[in-house]
Amino acid sequence: MNNELRTCSGMRPTGPLHLGHYFGVLKNWVELQNTQRAFFFVADWHALTTDFNRTEQLRQNTLEMVKDWVGAGLDPDKCTIFRQSDLKEHAELSLLLSMITPVSWVERNPTYKEQQQQITTKDLSNTGFLCYPILMAADILMYRPQGVPVGEDQLPHMELTREICRRFNFLYGEYFPEPKALLTPAAKCPGLDGRKMSKSYDNGIFLSDEFGSIEAKVKTMFTYPPRVKKSDPGCPEKCNLFPYHELLASPEEQAEIKEGCTSAQLGCVQCKKIFLKNLHSLLDPLQERRKAVSDEVARDILLAGNEKARAFARGTMEDVRRLVKIF
Ligand code: TRP
């Protein structure tokens, strides 16, 4: 563990986590907790930016997400797990950063423009949504990390964070290190229907799914549609299942599957059985750890994490207030 190295990241509690979250983000977080001082938080204020009128599930979703995280291998003894809304320091820093962030910077953010256009089922005309990246910059800069593990979709936000960081340092004195995005090599996780696995497409395999339901889902999974009969040779490069073998199967097993598939020896039903076997090896221990985390345990993890995060955030805010000359 290198104590000089710090990292932080957050996720919005919008519902249960699926395999895409696991391979795309969580696996990376679990590795980082062993080598850096790591802060991971439930970004419940960020969930409000788009769902301010649907808040009934927010509390429970927060707890369920902590369960998914611990199941996946985050260890509250190794990293700090906390809830954004319990750290009022984030709101204060966000406010101060909003003073030095030109409106044009947030208006031209590609993610903002894109979502404004594409998401038609939600009212996104609120300033909270416009200022989403300022709050995110506050979440990040608070912990003065050198790197932040995020998915590719977050790169525009990271760029804005770096710009705000430079502007703060220019105006008030060099203080914040410029955080880099730590990109996870994009894990390809097709959903059951072949599109990207996503909660909104209803095509996901969730970390908390019962195994019976996973088996039923895998049965419906698209493989390589042109392969109709087992005697038709398959095409691993174009198959929706094969990316999972690349993530889960040993190199030897992958080679066998490839050989069996392209020579029409191994049928899709059989191939799915191999996938299910490997999914069991991944998810059994995960689900066992998850089951040990009751609502109460999840709450306790957050309470303890909040205190650890707050001790650090207080230090940052004392420095920041002094630099801004509000002290
Ligand atoms: N915007 C991130 C997402 O949707 C969540 C997030 C909020 C975050 N604050 C953050 C990620 C700070 C990294 C660092 O996934």
Boltz pocket constraint, residues with backbone or C-beta under 6 A from the ligand:
constraints:
  - pocket:
      binder: B
      contacts: [[A, 8], [A, 9], [A, 10], [A, 11], [A, 12], [A, 43], [A, 46], [A, 135], [A, 136], [A, 139], [A, 140], [A, 148], [A, 149], [A, 150], [A, 154]]
      max_distance: 6.0
